[in-house]
Amino acid sequence: MTKKEMFMPTIVLAIICIVISGALVFVNYITKDAIAETNAKTLNDTLVSTFGDGEYNVSSRTFEGITSIIDGEDGLCVYEITTDGYSSDGIHVLIGIRDGEVEGISFVSCGETPGLGTKVNDAEYLSSYEGISSDTEVDETDAVTGATFSSTGLKTAVKLALEADKEG
């Protein structure tokens, strides 16, 4: 076997990897603005559907574990949080807090097990968090039967939002 025959597969593979990497960079460059626009629209639609029409502004404040902090009207502060449930990063929620109490929770996306873990997204279950203002009250909230990991993930997100609001 000659040296050319030995190195040719490696060279061909390297060229293929370079071409594919370039194609991925190009596709990312073309689609990044559309993806960002779609994400912003989804976030805004979720804010409006849960907390009503109004002006929402992403704050420059940060808090560890919180994706973004959004200031609403009349003292409303909405915390965008992605946390683990049964699935890694399966719970992506907006938690609105006004005057130290949970005003509402809305899912941006739920990557939990369909039919079981997704029950944490039911309006009736989410309403059980309204008015909660402490970690103790969060802990006392019932979990969804059969969806302990998903329920725990949502509780973690609510606790994080309350903590950030108190420090806010």
HELIX and SHEET records of a PDB file:
HELIX    1   1 LYS A    3  PHE A   51  1                                  49    
HELIX    2   2 GLY A  117  ASN A  121  5                                   5    
HELIX    3   3 ALA A  123  SER A  127  1                                   5    
HELIX    4   4 ASP A  135  GLU A  140  1                                   6    
HELIX    5   5 THR A  148  GLU A  167  1                                  20    
SHEET    1   A 5 ASN A  57  VAL A  58  0                                        
SHEET    2   A 5 SER A  68  ASP A  71 -1                                        
SHEET    3   A 5 CYS A  77  THR A  83 -1                                        
SHEET    4   A 5 ILE A  91  ARG A  98 -1                                        
SHEET    5   A 5 GLU A 101  CYS A 110 -1                                        
END                                                                             
